[in-house]
Amino acid sequence: MAAVNVYQMVTDRIIEQLEQGVVPWRKTWQGSVPINYVSRKPYRGVNTLLLQQGGEYLTFLQCKQAGGHVKKGEHGSIIVFYKPIEVDKDKDTDDQKIIPFLKYSTVFHISQCEGITSKLTQTAPSEVEPIQAAQGIIDDYQQRSGVNIDTVQGSDRAYYQPSSDTIVLPAITQFASAAEYYSVAFHESAHSTGHSSRLNREIGQAAFGSQSYSREELIAEISAAMCMNDARLEMPDTFQNSAAYIAGWLKRLREDNKAIVQASSAAQKAVDLILNKTDTSEASE
């Protein structure tokens, strides 16, 4: 039996959504992230793009062990995780090499199961308004990171300048909505996490349209969506129906089947930094 190419499997799922006009990294779960029913750990990285809705997920076995069963005819969603495997010893040190190996599993949303009850509790709505929450994220990140944020009234550009470690944004009043403004602010903040003093990605050097440039843009796109969800703001659908936008990403993902997994992993690190999250544990099933 031929080995399963998990990277291609993930890429095919994302491409399928793009071909249907759905941009998977621009969806939100209205504050409810996908988590594993048993471990209670959240799914992270590319798994947040692969899972169609927030809430609890179980494997077929986990559902059975919990006393339930998957409804007849239901189809699960794949999630991916890394497992360490041993390879040949290092010739110089004689140490056993251990590398991460990408694996996959199939999970079912709790709504696809019968005989089990959700463990989620209804929480009172936060008294913090979404706009206030979003601004709080930006202010806190600026204070912790030391990045400069300049608001330029009348500017028609938003960008991050690595040489001066500065994010430049038009005034919020220039946007059609506050959500549009914060989506852009989070996008540029994600770029700033790549600075050499932070996550040290290769930014500001790649030529426009190059593979490296596209990868960094994808990282910022996914990061912005995650931050918007954390602030409970709806993602603006500016590009949602743009054929050229979708076609561009389809081309990139078809050229490199590791792009979406690697970019999602980098985006998760960027978001953890922006949101000051230290618990990076993830559900593996």
C-alpha positions in Angstrom: 0.0 0.0 0.0 1.4 3.4 -1.0 2.2 5.7 1.9 -0.3 8.5 2.5 1.0 12.0 1.8 -0.6 13.9 4.7 0.6 17.2 3.4 -1.2 16.6 0.1 -4.3 15.3 1.9 -4.5 18.6 3.9 -3.8 20.7 0.9 -6.5 18.9 -1.1 -9.1 19.7 1.7 -8.1 23.4 1.6 -8.1 23.6 -2.2 -11.6 22.0 -2.2 -12.9 24.8 0.0 -11.2 27.5 -2.1 -12.7 26.0 -5.3 -16.2 26.3 -3.6 -15.5 30.0 -3.0 -14.8 29.5 0.7 -11.6 31.1 2.1 -11.0 28.7 5.1 -8.8 31.1 7.0 -11.4 33.9 6.9 -14.1 32.0 8.8 -14.7 32.4 12.5 -16.4 30.3 15.1 -18.0 33.2 17.0 -15.8 32.7 20.0 -16.2 28.9 20.2 -13.0 27.2 19.1 -12.8 23.5 18.1 -11.6 21.3 21.0 -11.2 17.6 21.7 -14.1 16.2 23.7 -11.8 13.9 25.9 -8.6 15.9 26.4 -10.4 19.3 26.4 -7.4 20.7 24.5 -8.1 23.1 21.6 -7.1 22.3 18.0 -4.5 24.7 16.7 -2.7 25.6 13.5 -4.0 24.1 10.3 -6.6 22.1 12.2 -8.6 25.3 12.8 -8.9 25.5 9.0 -9.8 21.9 8.5 -12.6 21.8 11.1 -15.8 23.3 9.9 -17.2 24.6 13.1 -16.3 25.3 16.7 -17.2 23.0 19.6 -16.3 19.4 20.6 -14.8 16.7 18.4 -14.2 13.0 19.0 -12.5 10.2 17.1 -14.8 7.1 16.4 -13.1 5.2 19.2 -13.5 8.1 21.7 -17.2 8.4 20.9 -17.6 4.6 21.5 -15.7 4.7 24.8 -17.9 7.6 25.9 -20.9 5.4 25.5 -22.1 6.9 22.2 -21.9 6.2 18.5 -21.4 8.2 15.3 -24.6 8.7 13.4 -25.0 6.5 10.3 -23.8 8.1 7.1 -21.8 10.9 8.8 -18.4 11.7 7.4 -15.6 12.9 9.7 -13.0 15.6 9.3 -9.3 15.0 9.2 -6.9 16.6 11.8 -3.2 16.4 11.7 -0.5 16.2 14.4 3.2 15.5 14.7 4.6 12.3 16.2 8.3 12.0 16.9 10.0 9.1 15.1 13.6 7.8 15.3 15.8 7.8 12.3 19.4 6.7 11.6 22.0 7.8 14.1 24.0 10.9 13.6 27.3 9.8 12.0 29.3 12.3 14.1 27.8 12.0 17.5 26.3 8.6 17.3 23.1 10.1 18.8 19.8 8.8 17.7 18.0 11.4 15.5 14.4 12.1 16.2 12.3 14.0 13.7 8.6 15.1 13.8 6.4 13.1 11.4 3.1 14.4 10.3 0.2 12.0 10.9 -3.6 12.3 10.6 -6.7 11.2 12.3 -10.4 11.5 11.6 -12.7 13.2 14.1 -16.4 13.8 14.3 -18.2 16.9 15.6 -20.4 16.1 18.6 -23.5 17.0 16.5 -22.6 14.0 14.3 -22.8 11.7 17.3 -25.5 10.2 19.5 -25.6 9.0 23.0 -23.1 11.5 24.5 -23.7 14.9 26.1 -21.7 18.0 25.6 -19.4 19.0 28.4 -19.4 22.7 27.4 -21.0 25.0 29.9 -22.9 28.1 28.9 -20.9 31.1 29.9 -22.2 34.6 30.4 -21.4 36.9 27.5 -18.3 39.0 28.1 -19.0 42.6 29.2 -16.1 43.7 27.0 -17.3 44.9 23.6 -15.6 43.3 20.6 -14.1 46.6 19.5 -12.7 47.3 23.0 -11.3 43.7 23.1 -9.6 44.2 19.7 -8.0 47.5 20.7 -6.9 45.9 24.0 -5.1 43.2 22.1 -3.3 45.7 19.9 -2.4 48.0 22.8 -1.1 45.1 24.9 1.0 43.7 22.0 2.5 47.1 21.3 3.5 47.5 25.0 5.0 44.1 25.3 6.8 43.9 22.0 7.9 47.5 21.7 6.7 47.7 18.0 5.9 51.2 16.9 2.3 51.8 15.5 1.8 55.0 13.5 -1.7 56.0 12.4 -1.5 58.3 9.4 -4.7 60.2 8.6 -5.4 60.2 4.8 -2.9 57.4 4.1 -3.9 54.8 1.5 -1.4 52.2 2.7 -1.1 49.8 5.5 2.3 48.1 6.0 5.0 46.9 8.4 8.5 48.3 8.0 11.1 45.9 9.6 14.0 48.4 9.5 12.2 50.7 11.9 10.0 48.1 13.5 7.0 50.2 12.6 3.4 49.3 11.7 1.8 52.1 9.6 -2.1 52.2 9.5 -4.6 54.6 8.0 -7.0 56.1 10.5 -9.9 53.9 11.6 -12.3 56.5 10.2 -11.0 55.7 6.7 -12.3 52.1 6.9 -15.9 51.0 6.0 -16.1 49.4 9.5 -14.1 49.0 12.6 -13.8 45.3 11.9 -12.0 46.1 8.6 -9.6 48.3 10.5 -8.8 45.7 13.1 -8.4 43.0 10.5 -5.7 45.0 8.8 -4.1 46.0 12.2 -3.9 42.3 13.1 -2.5 41.4 9.7 0.3 43.9 10.0 0.9 43.0 13.6 1.4 39.4 12.4 4.1 40.6 10.0 5.8 42.3 12.9 6.1 39.1 14.9 8.6 38.0 12.2 11.1 40.7 13.3 14.6 39.4 14.3 13.9 40.3 17.9 10.7 38.1 18.0 10.1 35.0 15.9 12.8 35.8 13.4 11.1 34.9 10.1 12.5 36.1 6.8 10.5 39.2 6.2 11.0 42.4 4.2 13.5 40.7 1.8 11.3 38.6 -0.4 10.3 40.0 -3.8 6.6 40.7 -4.4 4.9 37.6 -5.8 7.7 35.2 -4.8 7.0 32.0 -2.9 8.5 33.5 0.3 6.4 36.6 -0.1 3.2 34.5 -0.5 4.1 32.4 2.5 4.4 35.5 4.7 1.2 36.9 3.4 -0.6 33.6 4.2 0.8 33.6 7.7 -0.5 37.1 8.2 -3.9 36.2 6.7 -4.4 33.3 9.0 -3.1 35.2 12.0 -5.5 38.0 11.5 -8.4 35.6 11.3 -7.4 33.9 14.6 -7.0 37.3 16.3 -10.4 38.5 15.0 -12.0 35.4 16.4 -10.4 35.9 19.8 -11.8 39.5 19.9 -15.3 38.1 18.7 -15.2 40.3 15.6 -16.6 39.0 12.3 -14.0 38.8 9.6 -14.8 41.3 6.8 -15.6 39.5 3.5 -13.6 42.0 1.3 -11.9 39.2 -0.5 -14.4 36.4 0.1 -15.9 36.6 -3.4 -12.8 37.8 -5.3 -12.0 35.2 -8.0 -8.5 36.6 -8.5 -7.8 36.4 -4.8 -8.9 32.8 -4.6 -7.2 31.8 -7.8 -3.9 33.2 -6.5 -4.0 31.0 -3.4 -5.1 28.0 -5.4 -2.0 28.4 -7.6 0.3 28.7 -4.6 -1.1 25.7 -2.8 -1.0 23.5 -5.9 2.7 24.4 -6.3 3.6 23.6 -2.7 1.6 21.0 -0.8 3.4 21.9 2.5 2.6 25.6 2.3 -0.7 25.6 4.2 0.6 23.3 7.0 3.8 25.3 7.5 2.1 28.7 7.2 -0.6 27.7 9.7 2.0 26.5 12.2 3.9 29.8 11.8 0.6 31.8 12.2 -0.2 30.0 15.4 3.2 31.1 16.8 2.5 34.6 15.7 -0.9 34.6 17.3 0.4 33.2 20.6 2.9 36.1 20.7 0.3 38.7 19.9 -2.2 37.3 22.4 0.5 36.6 25.0 -0.5 32.9 25.2 1.9 30.6 26.9 -0.1 27.4 26.9 0.7 25.9 23.5 -0.5 22.4 24.1 -2.7 21.0 21.4 -5.2 18.1 20.9 -3.5 15.3 19.0 -6.7 13.4 18.4 
